[in-house]
Each structure stands twice: as structure tokens, then as C-alpha cells.
Amino acid sequence: MPRLLICHFANRLPVVFVRLIMRPFEFAQRRWAWIVLLLLFGAGPLHAQNLPFVNTGITSFVDGMPAPRGLKFQEFFVFATADKINNSNGNEISGLPDVDLFVYASQIVYTPEKNVPLINAQLDLTVVQLFVLDELKFDANGTGIGDMFIGPAFQWDPIILDSGPVFAHRLELDAIIPVGQYNSSRLSNPSSNFFSFNPYWAATFLLTERWAASTRLHYLWNAPNDNPNKVLFPGAGSTQAGQAFHMNFASSYSVTRPLRVGLAGYYLRQFTDSKVDGQNVTGTRQEVLGVGPGMFYEFSQGIMVMNAYADLFSKNRIQGMLFVWRIAVKF
């Protein structure tokens, strides 16, 4: 496994740097092209109804630990690049061009000074707004304000033994609200145009003084889209993405007090078929596994985290690399 990851990163990183530095405004051209080619090549089941944008690898190290109380602000920058698109069997659909996509998100979290009575948990009120930089040349509607994640989180204080803190966890009840730009006549949109429920449980295990392991477990339920894409689904009255489970996992080692390095990953599996006009469409379930290195740096007013992931396999999805940079600051 480590050798496979090293080879994958070594082969892909030069291409990624060229794309990032020399051709940032060609993201749209490739993504528009592969959507059209999917239609021309008859890969309809791949797009029976896409899952919404969710947290696959966006958070990683010491994820279950509490943040300081008060007002916090967090920025996420996510860049995905892929050289293949796989079908429901995990085999590459030949003849399709590369895919690039950039998503930016802002998060505001407010934590009151007092814990919630009865459960004795810290209450976090959180809002995340997505922005999609995509379709810059061919479809202006593909660039703009995306959907909003909103919900309360309940963070419990770390469990402390003689050796210090050993475990902390959080439960968050997120909803994805379709407030973004959407036009059913466009090939793609910043908004999914349907409501989703996406709760999660995050936990961190402090295994030794320097070594920590974390996970975040999500469930995803999607409501019907009563105004489906007219280009991808001509004549359809509604579509509905299937239900899915997805998780992040990470292990890190504290090199110095502010710096951690480690390995992180994500796994997503759709476990019910997507639907068109209330009918199941077979061959539409998505699955992906990604793993890669990362670092976590803590400074006086917040944290900075960087992750790079290589997809080891995927079904009904792109397969490539994902880069995440995020910074959180307390006011």
C-alpha cells in the first residue's frame, strides 16, 4: 500500500502543478467536455442523479477535539483533479478527458460560554457556505454560490485520565439547504436543487502523548429534485439521489507541539439506488476510497491543515487526486 501511494503521487504531482500554475482557467473546459462526452457515449446510469458535494477528506486530524468557545471562522480550499472516470464496475470509461474542479467554502461557528443542560455538552452553531469555481468559459451558471450546510453540533469535553486527555467526540446534525444558483437548462450548477440530511459523529483517540487517531462518520439522505436537469434527464418529472455512508479517518504524530504530520483518508459508499420518476435506476451507486499524507499546524489564534489524497478505486465517479487546504481562526 505505501509503495502504491508513493508511485501514484510521484506520477501525478508534476501534472497537477502544471495545471494549478499554468492553466487555472481551463477547469471549466474539461468538466463541460466530459459531461457532454458521457452523454454521447451513453453512460447514462453514471449520472442518474449525482450525490451532492459532501465532506470526503475535507476534515482530518484531531477532528473530534473541541475548539475554543466564542466566534470562529474557517476557510476551505478544495481542488480535485482526475485522469479517469469509472463505471459501476470500477472500470475506466475510455476516451474521456481529464477533470478539474475547484470548490471554496467559508464556515462560521459560534460557541456559547455555557454548556447545554442535561447532556453537559458544548453547543456549536455552524454555517458553511459553498462557492464553486467551475464552468468559467462554457456555462457561466456553473460558477457561483453553492449550497449551505447548517446545523447544531454537540461537543463533549475530553475524557481525562492520569496520563492526560484520551478521548473526545462530537455529534453534528447537518442539513444541506439548496440556496445556490440552479438552472435546469444548464449542464451543471453550483446547487444540487434538493435538500439533504447529512449528520455525523466525529471522535479523536489520543493513543499516546504524541500519537492521535480520528474518524468522522456521516450518513447522507437526499430528498427528490422536482425540477431535474432537462439536458441530462429530458422529460423526467423528478430525480432522487440514493442514500450513502461516508467517513474520514486520520492518524497523526506530533513532531513538535504546534506541528503534526500523518496519513488521512476517506471512504464513501452509496447503498441505495438513485431514482428517476420514483423508479430505481440500477448501476448508479457510487463508491470511492482515497488515502494520502497531510499536516496540521497550530498557532496562537487557530490552526492550518493541508491534505493530499489519491483515489485508490472508485465506481460511478472520477478517480484522481484531491487537495485540501483549510485555516481556522478564532476572533
C-alpha positions in Angstrom: 0.0 0.0 0.0 2.7 2.7 0.9 4.6 1.8 -2.3 1.5 2.1 -4.4 0.7 5.6 -2.9 4.2 6.8 -3.4 4.2 5.8 -7.1 0.8 7.3 -7.6 1.8 10.7 -6.1 5.1 10.7 -8.0 3.4 10.1 -11.3 0.6 12.7 -10.8 2.2 15.6 -8.9 4.1 17.1 -11.8 0.9 17.2 -13.9 -1.1 18.7 -11.0 1.4 21.6 -10.5 1.3 22.4 -14.2 -2.5 22.6 -14.1 -2.5 24.7 -11.0 0.1 27.2 -12.1 -0.3 27.4 -15.9 -3.9 26.7 -16.7 -6.2 27.6 -13.8 -9.0 28.9 -16.1 -9.3 25.7 -18.1 -11.1 23.9 -15.3 -14.5 24.6 -17.0 -13.5 23.4 -20.4 -12.5 19.9 -19.2 -15.5 19.4 -16.9 -18.0 20.6 -19.5 -16.4 18.4 -22.1 -16.6 15.2 -20.0 -20.2 15.7 -19.1 -21.1 16.1 -22.8 -19.0 13.0 -23.7 -20.7 11.0 -21.0 -24.0 11.8 -22.7 -22.6 11.0 -26.2 -21.0 7.7 -25.0 -24.3 6.6 -23.5 -23.1 6.4 -19.9 -26.5 7.5 -18.6 -26.5 5.4 -15.4 -23.4 7.3 -14.2 -25.5 10.4 -13.9 -28.9 9.1 -12.9 -28.6 11.6 -10.1 -25.3 12.8 -8.6 -24.8 12.9 -4.9 -24.4 16.5 -3.5 -20.9 17.8 -2.6 -20.1 16.3 0.9 -17.1 16.1 3.2 -14.9 13.5 1.8 -11.4 14.2 3.2 -12.1 17.9 3.9 -11.5 17.4 7.6 -8.9 15.0 9.1 -6.5 15.3 12.0 -7.7 15.6 15.7 -11.2 16.1 14.3 -13.1 15.2 17.5 -11.3 17.7 19.8 -13.2 20.8 21.0 -12.4 24.3 19.6 -12.2 27.4 21.8 -15.5 29.0 22.7 -16.7 32.1 21.0 -16.8 33.0 17.3 -14.6 31.1 14.9 -14.1 31.4 11.2 -12.8 28.7 8.8 -11.9 28.7 5.2 -11.7 25.6 3.0 -10.0 25.4 -0.4 -10.6 22.1 -2.3 -9.0 21.2 -5.7 -9.8 17.9 -7.4 -8.1 16.6 -10.5 -8.7 13.3 -12.2 -7.4 11.4 -15.2 -10.2 8.8 -15.4 -13.9 8.3 -14.9 -15.1 4.9 -13.8 -18.3 3.0 -14.5 -20.4 0.9 -12.0 -17.8 -1.9 -12.2 -14.9 0.3 -11.4 -13.6 0.2 -14.9 -12.4 3.3 -16.7 -14.7 4.7 -19.4 -12.3 5.2 -22.2 -12.0 8.3 -24.4 -12.9 10.9 -21.8 -10.7 13.9 -21.0 -9.3 14.9 -17.6 -11.4 16.5 -14.9 -10.5 19.5 -12.8 -12.8 21.2 -10.2 -12.2 23.9 -7.5 -14.6 24.5 -4.6 -14.2 27.1 -1.9 -16.2 27.2 1.4 -16.5 29.6 4.3 -17.6 28.4 7.7 -18.7 30.4 10.8 -19.1 28.7 14.2 -20.4 30.2 17.3 -20.0 28.5 20.7 -21.8 30.0 23.8 -19.9 30.1 27.1 -22.4 27.7 28.9 -22.9 24.0 28.2 -26.2 22.5 27.2 -28.1 21.3 30.3 -28.8 17.6 30.9 -26.2 16.4 28.3 -23.4 18.7 29.6 -22.1 19.3 26.1 -20.7 22.4 24.4 -23.1 23.7 21.7 -21.7 24.8 18.4 -23.9 26.6 15.9 -22.3 26.3 12.5 -23.0 27.5 8.9 -20.9 26.5 5.9 -21.4 28.3 2.5 -20.0 26.7 -0.7 -18.7 28.6 -3.7 -18.0 26.8 -6.9 -15.3 28.0 -9.4 -16.3 25.9 -12.4 -17.6 26.2 -16.0 -15.9 29.5 -16.4 -16.0 29.6 -20.2 -18.8 27.4 -21.4 -21.5 27.6 -18.8 -21.5 30.7 -16.6 -24.2 29.3 -14.4 -21.8 26.6 -13.2 -19.8 29.2 -11.3 -21.2 30.9 -8.3 -22.8 30.4 -4.9 -23.4 26.8 -3.9 -25.5 25.2 -1.2 -25.4 25.8 2.5 -24.6 23.4 5.3 -26.2 24.4 8.6 -26.9 22.6 11.9 -26.1 22.4 15.6 -23.2 20.4 17.0 -22.8 18.9 20.5 -19.2 18.7 21.6 -18.3 16.8 24.8 -15.3 17.7 26.9 -12.3 15.3 26.6 -12.1 12.3 28.9 -9.0 12.8 31.0 -7.1 10.1 32.8 -3.9 10.3 34.9 -1.8 10.5 31.6 -4.0 13.4 30.3 -6.8 13.6 27.7 -7.5 10.3 25.9 -10.8 10.8 24.0 -13.1 13.5 22.8 -16.1 13.4 20.4 -18.8 15.5 18.8 -22.3 14.9 17.2 -23.5 17.3 14.5 -26.9 17.4 12.8 -26.2 19.0 9.4 -28.7 19.8 6.7 -27.7 20.8 3.2 -30.0 23.7 2.1 -30.3 24.2 -1.7 -29.8 28.0 -1.6 -27.3 28.1 -4.5 -27.7 29.0 -8.1 -29.6 26.5 -10.2 -31.0 26.4 -13.7 -32.4 23.1 -15.0 -31.5 24.0 -18.6 -27.8 24.1 -17.8 -25.5 21.1 -17.9 -24.2 21.7 -14.4 -25.0 24.0 -11.5 -23.4 25.2 -8.2 -26.5 24.0 -6.4 -28.0 20.4 -6.2 -31.5 21.9 -6.0 -32.6 19.4 -3.4 -32.5 19.2 0.4 -30.1 16.7 2.1 -29.7 15.5 5.7 -26.1 14.8 6.5 -25.4 14.2 10.2 -22.1 13.0 11.5 -20.2 11.7 14.6 -16.5 12.7 15.0 -14.1 11.3 17.5 -10.4 11.6 18.4 -8.5 8.9 20.3 -5.3 10.2 21.9 -3.4 6.9 21.9 -0.1 8.3 23.4 1.2 11.7 24.3 2.1 12.3 20.6 0.0 9.9 18.6 -3.7 10.5 17.8 -6.3 8.8 15.6 -9.5 10.3 14.4 -12.6 9.5 12.5 -15.8 11.2 11.2 -18.8 9.0 10.3 -21.6 10.5 8.1 -25.0 9.4 6.9 -26.5 11.1 3.8 -30.1 11.2 2.8 -31.3 13.2 -0.2 -34.8 14.5 -1.0 -36.2 14.4 -4.6 -35.3 17.1 -7.1 -38.7 18.2 -8.5 -37.0 20.3 -11.2 -34.4 17.9 -12.6 -31.8 18.8 -15.2 -33.6 18.9 -18.6 -30.4 18.2 -20.5 -29.4 15.1 -18.6 -33.0 13.9 -17.9 -35.2 15.1 -20.7 -38.9 14.5 -19.9 -38.3 13.4 -16.3 -40.5 14.9 -13.6 -38.2 14.2 -10.7 -34.9 12.6 -9.7 -33.6 11.5 -6.3 -30.0 10.6 -5.3 -29.6 7.5 -3.3 -28.6 7.2 0.4 -24.9 7.0 1.3 -22.4 6.4 4.1 -19.2 8.3 4.1 -16.3 8.6 6.6 -13.0 10.3 7.1 -10.1 8.7 9.0 -6.7 10.0 10.1 -3.7 9.2 12.2 -1.1 11.8 13.1 2.1 12.2 15.1 3.1 15.3 17.0 6.6 16.2 15.7 6.7 19.4 17.8 4.0 21.0 19.9 2.4 23.0 17.1 3.1 20.6 14.2 1.5 17.2 13.4 2.1 15.0 10.4 0.3 11.9 9.4 -1.9 9.9 7.0 -5.6 10.5 6.3 -8.3 9.1 4.1 -11.9 8.9 3.2 -14.4 6.3 2.0 -17.9 6.8 0.5 -20.4 4.2 -0.4 -23.9 4.8 -1.8 -26.1 1.9 -0.5 -29.4 2.6 -2.3 -30.1 3.2 -6.0 -30.8 6.6 -7.3 -34.3 7.2 -8.8 -35.8 8.8 -11.8 -39.6 9.5 -11.6 -39.7 7.3 -8.5 -38.2 4.3 -10.2 -34.8 2.8 -9.1 -32.1 3.0 -11.7 -29.6 0.1 -11.4 -25.9 0.7 -11.8 -26.0 4.1 -10.2 -24.4 3.5 -6.8 -21.2 5.4 -6.1 -18.1 4.3 -4.2 -14.6 5.7 -3.6 -11.6 5.3 -1.3 -8.9 7.9 -1.0 -5.7 8.0 1.1 -2.8 10.4 1.4 -0.4 12.4 3.6 -1.1 15.6 5.5 0.0 18.1 8.1 -1.7 20.0 11.0 -0.2 23.2 12.4 -1.5 25.1 15.4 -0.8 28.8 16.0 -1.9 31.2 18.7 -5.2 32.2 17.0 -6.1 29.0 15.2 -5.0 26.1 13.0 -3.9 25.3 9.4 -4.3 21.9 7.8 -3.1 20.6 4.5 -4.0 17.2 2.9 -3.4 15.4 -0.4 -5.3 12.3 -1.4 -5.0 9.7 -4.1 -8.1 7.7 -5.0 -7.3 4.0 -4.9 -10.5 3.0 -6.6 -13.9 4.5 -7.5 -17.2 3.4 -9.0 -19.5 5.8 -10.9 -17.2 8.6 -10.1 -14.0 10.3 -11.2 -10.7 8.8 -9.9 -7.7 11.0 -9.3 -6.3 13.3 -6.6 -7.8 15.7 -4.1 -6.0 18.6 -2.4 -7.4 20.3 0.7 -6.1 23.4 2.4 -8.0 24.9 5.4 -7.4 27.5 8.0 -9.4 28.2 11.1 -9.1 31.4 13.2 -10.7 32.5 16.5 -11.9 36.1 16.8 
